[in-house]
Amino acid sequence: MDAQADLWWLIGACGLGTYLWRGLGIALSGRLSLDSEWFRWTACVAYAMVAGLIMRIILMPTGMLAATPLEDRLLACAAALVAFYATRRNLFAGVVAGAGTLVALSYLRAAL
């Protein structure tokens, strides 16, 4: 087979895998209890993974973010948290404040 046919087979297999799990999730969603121990454990693991990923991005970044000083990343994180809680847990406000702070600090460092 040629490369284009292989690519179409790969796209089809990925789509099948994705929609298989989505269909299974829909089929089982009515049977899940949100108050079960298993569901609470899964939620805790998900939060822990997100927290670990955020800490890794802040402390050991890769790519363009690695060029920014640690102090700038920590200040942007603090600004994001302050904005998040100041706006009654508005995630959009926290993300905008954190990204804006990081960009502003980068411009200030470049200007000095």
GIUR-V661074 format. One record per residue. N is the residue number from 1. RES is the residue in one letter. PHI is phi in whole degrees, -180 to 180 (NA if undefined). OMEGA is omega as a letter, one per 30 degrees, with the letter a starting at -180 (NA if undefined). Layout:
{{N:RES:PHI:OMEGA} {N:RES:PHI:OMEGA}}
This chain:
{{1:M:NA:l} {2:D:-90:a} {3:A:-65:a} {4:Q:-68:l} {5:A:-66:l} {6:D:-62:l} {7:L:-64:l} {8:W:-66:l} {9:W:-63:l} {10:L:-65:l} {11:I:-62:l} {12:G:-64:l} {13:A:-65:l} {14:C:-65:l} {15:G:-62:l} {16:L:-61:l} {17:G:-63:a} {18:T:-65:a} {19:Y:-74:l} {20:L:-63:a} {21:W:-69:l} {22:R:-64:l} {23:G:-63:l} {24:L:-63:l} {25:G:-63:l} {26:I:-67:a} {27:A:-65:a} {28:L:-95:a} {29:S:-62:l} {30:G:-71:a} {31:R:-95:a} {32:L:-86:l} {33:S:-104:a} {34:L:-69:a} {35:D:-97:a} {36:S:-74:l} {37:E:-62:a} {38:W:-63:a} {39:F:-67:l} {40:R:-65:l} {41:W:-64:l} {42:T:-62:l} {43:A:-64:l} {44:C:-64:l} {45:V:-64:l} {46:A:-64:l} {47:Y:-63:l} {48:A:-64:l} {49:M:-66:l} {50:V:-65:l} {51:A:-62:l} {52:G:-64:l} {53:L:-65:l} {54:I:-63:l} {55:M:-65:l} {56:R:-66:l} {57:I:-64:a} {58:I:-74:a} {59:L:-88:a} {60:M:-133:a} {61:P:-74:l} {62:T:-125:l} {63:G:71:a} {64:M:-65:a} {65:L:-66:l} {66:A:-66:l} {67:A:-79:l} {68:T:-88:l} {69:P:-68:l} {70:L:-59:a} {71:E:-61:l} {72:D:-66:l} {73:R:-66:l} {74:L:-69:l} {75:L:-65:l} {76:A:-64:l} {77:C:-65:l} {78:A:-64:l} {79:A:-63:l} {80:A:-64:l} {81:L:-66:l} {82:V:-62:l} {83:A:-65:a} {84:F:-60:a} {85:Y:-78:l} {86:A:-70:a} {87:T:-106:l} {88:R:57:l} {89:R:62:l} {90:N:-88:a} {91:L:-63:l} {92:F:-60:l} {93:A:-63:l} {94:G:-65:l} {95:V:-66:a} {96:V:-64:a} {97:A:-65:l} {98:G:-65:l} {99:A:-66:l} {100:G:-63:l} {101:T:-65:l} {102:L:-64:l} {103:V:-65:a} {104:A:-64:l} {105:L:-65:l} {106:S:-64:l} {107:Y:-65:l} {108:L:-64:l} {109:R:-65:a} {110:A:-70:a} {111:A:-76:a} {112:L:-85:NA}}
